[in-house]
Amino acid sequence: MMRYARVNYYDFIFSLIMMEAANGHFSRKLLNPAATLGMEKELLSVLLHHRRINQCYAYALIWERKGYPVGFVVMSSLEGDQGNELWMAAIAPSYRGLGEGREMIGTILPQFKQQGTGLMARCAPESEAMFHILTTSGFVVDAILEHGTRQLVTSW
């Protein structure tokens, strides 16, 4: 089940972001103390105000099983009204390999596809599972960015 995340999910989301940054699934730059502090502020802003630090509209969603959070997604508008971004997404390690990531992403994409609203996502080179989910869900590689990060866009 997907629900909007409130500030009480901060610890779950933030710890998963930092763990995944350490594993290379998010930018390892987040492990730098200044970047960690910036991510803390960014996530709190999204959860409390539905705005990123740059004032772009954003919201977080929690993916739950039996009332417990097992994953999250953060959606964001892009600066300058350039579209929407699937900014961050992750599944807790104990729920990986069970189809939870595919189901979680598959729950949010139809609303954008129905409206004909394109999405952008960036995927770290180590995130092969997420890359596979995105490319089999209608995303195509648009560019290769710094350190091999793949920028993807929807093809609908």
Beta strands, then each sheet from edge to edge (+ up, - down):
strand 1: 2-4
strand 2: 58-65
strand 3: 68-77
strand 4: 84-91
strand 5: 119-123
strand 6: 139-144
strand 7: 150-154
sheet 1: 1+ 2- 3+ 4- 5- 7+ 6-
end
